[in-house]
Amino acid sequence: KCSPTTSSGQKVRWYGITPPISEDLPLETDLIQTRKLIECLRSCDIFEDYLEQQHRYVTLESLFKEWLKEMCVEMNVPEIVKDNVGGKVLPFGSYRLGAYSKGNQQVSYADVRH
């Protein structure tokens, strides 16, 4: 594998398979265009507000807890263990990165602990 270096001989690091298109900071015109795009998207009601995000998370958490109880019953787990089984719902992918719009499906996985 080829490791690119800077003109000073330092290795360039990046995450992912390919290097970034550019490592330059955005120009003022780029920042202005980004602000205009965000304003346009907000006017179209694309983004979820905080209450909608919280509702989504609480709903997902309750579904997860319900599923955990069902699994414990199915697996004949003793009551003392059932009371201590828990976990956390963790988003990943585009949802974790904040690249989603209102009403999109949230991709998450559950980290079960007991």
C-alpha positions as CSV (number, residue, x, y, z in Angstrom):
1,K,0.0,0.0,0.0
2,C,1.3,3.4,-0.9
3,S,1.5,6.0,1.9
4,P,1.6,9.6,0.5
5,T,3.9,12.1,2.2
6,T,3.9,15.9,2.4
7,S,6.6,18.0,1.0
8,S,8.3,17.9,4.4
9,G,8.4,14.1,4.3
10,Q,5.6,13.5,6.9
11,K,3.1,10.7,6.2
12,V,-0.4,11.9,5.4
13,R,-3.1,10.1,7.4
14,W,-6.8,9.8,6.5
15,Y,-9.7,7.6,7.4
16,G,-11.3,5.5,4.8
17,I,-10.2,3.9,1.6
18,T,-9.4,6.9,-0.5
19,P,-7.7,10.2,0.5
20,P,-9.8,13.4,0.8
21,I,-10.4,15.4,-2.3
22,S,-8.9,18.5,-0.5
23,E,-7.6,19.4,2.9
24,D,-7.9,23.1,2.3
25,L,-10.1,25.2,4.6
26,P,-13.3,26.4,3.0
27,L,-13.3,29.8,1.3
28,E,-15.7,32.5,2.5
29,T,-17.8,31.9,-0.6
30,D,-18.1,28.2,0.4
31,L,-19.3,29.2,3.9
32,I,-21.8,31.6,2.5
33,Q,-23.2,28.9,0.1
34,T,-23.4,26.4,3.0
35,R,-25.4,28.9,5.1
36,K,-27.8,29.5,2.2
37,L,-28.2,25.8,1.7
38,I,-29.0,25.2,5.4
39,E,-31.5,28.1,5.4
40,C,-33.2,26.6,2.3
41,L,-33.4,23.2,3.9
42,R,-34.8,24.7,7.2
43,S,-37.5,26.6,5.2
44,C,-38.5,23.2,3.7
45,D,-38.8,21.7,7.2
46,I,-36.2,19.0,6.5
47,F,-34.6,18.9,9.9
48,E,-36.0,17.2,13.1
49,D,-36.2,19.5,16.1
50,Y,-34.9,18.4,19.5
51,L,-38.3,17.2,20.7
52,E,-38.8,15.0,17.6
53,Q,-35.3,13.5,18.1
54,Q,-36.0,12.8,21.8
55,H,-39.4,11.2,20.9
56,R,-37.6,8.9,18.4
57,Y,-35.0,7.9,20.9
58,V,-37.5,7.3,23.8
59,T,-39.6,5.1,21.5
60,L,-36.6,3.1,20.3
61,E,-35.4,2.7,23.9
62,S,-38.9,1.4,25.0
63,L,-39.0,-1.0,22.1
64,F,-35.6,-2.3,23.0
65,K,-36.5,-2.8,26.7
66,E,-39.7,-4.6,25.6
67,W,-37.7,-6.9,23.3
68,L,-35.2,-7.6,26.2
69,K,-38.1,-8.7,28.4
70,E,-39.5,-11.0,25.7
71,M,-36.1,-12.6,25.2
72,C,-35.6,-13.2,28.9
73,V,-39.0,-14.9,29.1
74,E,-38.2,-17.0,26.0
75,M,-34.8,-18.0,27.4
76,N,-36.2,-18.8,30.9
77,V,-33.9,-16.3,32.5
78,P,-34.3,-16.2,36.4
79,E,-36.2,-13.2,37.8
80,I,-33.1,-11.8,39.5
81,V,-31.2,-11.7,36.2
82,K,-34.2,-10.3,34.3
83,D,-34.3,-7.3,36.6
84,N,-30.6,-6.5,36.0
85,V,-30.5,-7.1,32.2
86,G,-30.1,-3.8,30.3
87,G,-28.2,-2.2,27.6
88,K,-28.1,0.9,25.4
89,V,-29.4,1.7,21.9
90,L,-26.6,3.2,19.8
91,P,-27.2,4.9,16.4
92,F,-24.6,4.4,13.6
93,G,-24.1,5.2,10.0
94,S,-25.6,8.3,8.5
95,Y,-27.9,8.8,11.5
96,R,-24.9,8.9,13.9
97,L,-23.2,11.4,11.5
98,G,-26.3,13.6,11.5
99,A,-26.8,13.1,7.8
100,Y,-30.5,12.3,7.8
101,S,-33.8,14.2,7.3
102,K,-37.1,14.3,9.2
103,G,-38.8,11.0,9.4
104,N,-36.0,8.9,8.1
105,Q,-35.4,5.4,9.5
106,Q,-32.8,5.3,12.3
107,V,-30.2,2.6,12.0
108,S,-29.2,1.5,15.4
109,Y,-27.8,-1.5,17.2
110,A,-28.3,-2.6,20.8
111,D,-25.5,-3.2,23.2
112,V,-27.0,-5.7,25.6
113,R,-25.4,-6.0,29.1
114,H,-26.2,-8.2,32.0
